[in-house]
């Protein structure tokens, strides 16, 4: 087993409290310190979650740990990754990696230069459902994949109805929050990369100002496959799903775009219907285990920094498409100085 890590949490966040602290501890790792911008929140959060040190100083946190988990609001990820890399700390960063592709690329380059591991916390790659679909496709069980459909319209729980709905500066909106996950899961399941996207967004009243709370669109992949996506914060009764339809069969994943290790995958071919066998490992625990192994020189994080660039590139192009009403090229190779809108 990999040597466990001593972790620091950058951000006194909900996702860390609900999922990631337990996931870190499941690997034998310790959460040594938490950093918040607010001293009282840091202290309260540390006490509530059994974390021995609480600080408002990033430098102080970096001194104490082997690795950091960054789950602050999205506009802060860029600077926090650069500073953590400079301090030689390994980094598991939340999605979207940054607000622009150029910034994300700078983060990946900085981590490479510093010789530290960078992972993107795209948990859905770790779902047994998506891994089963990826394996079935790789084994040729549906022939040549032609179409995919992602159903990821959910209801944003009341306790998360904050900056995601109101604050463009923090990277608000359903596209940066959910479409990034669709993009990453599609790349993972299909083992293919996206080329262009067309999208429309909706503001149905939950979000404020120009922030979108719903989106639909279609992505063309290198193989020619077309993928449809539907994302929302506003629909309480839609079920999530992920489907891939090929020349010789279809994979129908239901209830699988979720944080829990649930959902089923049905394979339908000329031979009939078969429910695939699904590994129910906790998605976040698997993510931390893969990251810990990578730090120990065994393989790569489940989703790398490059994967985080790709998912952000899809989201950025989808937003651009919605704004311009044009099919938009997906370009993960933009530099920090590239024009971004
Ligand atoms: P939260 O709103 O819970 O936390 C984000 C920041 O908001 C915290 O770092 C904290 O700042 C501040 N904050 C938290 N609670 C309060 C409060 N009561 N009053 C004032 N400020 C507060 O966000 P999430 O946990 O939902 O998301 C954080 C990151 O994780 C985002 O990048 C998001 O995209 C990502 N995410 C990823 C998921 C996944 O499955 N991969 C799922 C959910 C989120 P401070 O640290 O300064 O205290």
Boltz pocket constraint, residues with backbone or C-beta under 6 A from the ligand:
constraints:
  - pocket:
      binder: B
      contacts: [[A, 10], [A, 11], [A, 12], [A, 13], [A, 14], [A, 15], [A, 16], [A, 35], [A, 36], [A, 37], [A, 38], [A, 41], [A, 42], [A, 70], [A, 71], [A, 72], [A, 73], [A, 74], [A, 94], [A, 95], [A, 96], [A, 121], [A, 122], [A, 123], [A, 160], [A, 162], [A, 176], [A, 177], [A, 259]]
      max_distance: 6.0
